[in-house]
Amino acid sequence: MTESQIALKNSIGEGWETYTKLMPEIVDVYDPLQEEVYKDGDIKAKYKRMMAIVGALVKGCDACILYQTEEAFNAGATVDELLECCAVAVALGGSMAGGEVTKLVRLLKEMGKIEE
């Protein structure tokens, strides 16, 4: 049985929450950096999130794939835009990135954004 991507995302979030309670000084510098980097600027937040998705797919970071996908939707990205990001990741990262794309696709299915 394939693991639920939403359950995985929630589990990662719980672990991060515990870490931030144990290391609040890290959050004090991490959170402002994230807010600054991903806000609208010359490049809109949606596109910054999609760039992060490509990096996450190529690198193979579960947390980044799942969170950046959700944040990209919140910033206005469409399913078709996210699928094109997957294509860029596969072009850059080959079959290993292709394997990571399946996590994003499963998440989209679980979110009710795509059907089989």
N, C-alpha and C positions, 0 to 999 in steps of 0.2 A: 504494500500500500504506500502511495506517495504521501509524504508529509504535507500537511496544510501549510501553505505559505503564510497565511494570516496568523496561524498559531505560532509558526516560527518567528514571525515579526514581533508578535506579542511577547514571546519568550525572550527574544533579544532585548526588547524594551524593558522588561522586568530586570534583566541582568544589568543593563545600563543604569537603570534607576538605583539599584543597589550600589553599583560602583560610584555613582555620583554622591551618594550619601556618605560613602567611606572616603571619598577624595573630592570634597567640595572645591578645593583650590583649583582643581583641573577644570571643573565646570565654569568657574569664574572667568577663565580665559578661553575655554572652548566655545561656550555658547555665544559670546559676543562675536567671535570670529565667524561662526556659522551664519549668524544674522547678517553680518556685514557682507560676506561673500555672496550669499544667495539673494540679496535684495535686488530690486530693479535698479539698473544703472544703464550704461550704454548698451549692455546686453540685458535683456529682460530675464527675470527670474526663471521663467518657464524654460528658456534655452539653457540657462546655467544648470538647471536640474537635469535636462536631457544630456548635457555634456557629462555630468556626473554619472548618469546611467551608463553611458558608453564606457567610462573609466571603470565603473563597478563591474560591468559584464566582462571586460577584458581581464581585470584583476581577479575576479571571482569572489567578490565580497557579498555574502548573503545579506547582511544588514544594509549595506549601501544599495543593493539592487532593490530591496523591498521598500526601504524608506524613501529613496529618491523617486521611485515610481509613484508612490502615494503623493509625495510633495510636488512632483511634476503635474499630476492631475489637479492638485489644489491650485497650482499656478496657471492652469488652463490648457495643459497639453492634451492632445487627443490620442486615441488608441492608435490611429494611423501614424502619428508622429512618433509615438513610442516604438512602434514596430520598425519604423525607418531607423531609429536609434539602434535597434537590435541589428539591423543590417550593417550599419557602420561598425558596430562592435565585432561582428563576424568577419567583416573585411579586414579589420585590424588584428583580431585575436584568433582567427581560424576556428577550428573545431572545438577548442577548449572554450572559447567565448560562446560558440553555438550551444554547448551544453548548458552554460549559464543562462542563456536566453530562455530556456525552458522554465526556469524559476519565474521569470517575469511573465511569461505566457500563462503559467498556472495561476499566478496571482491575479492576472486580468480575468481569468475564468472565475476564480473564487469571488472576485469583486462584482461579477455579473457584467463585465465590460465587453467580453467576447463569448461566443458560443463555439462549440466544436462543429 
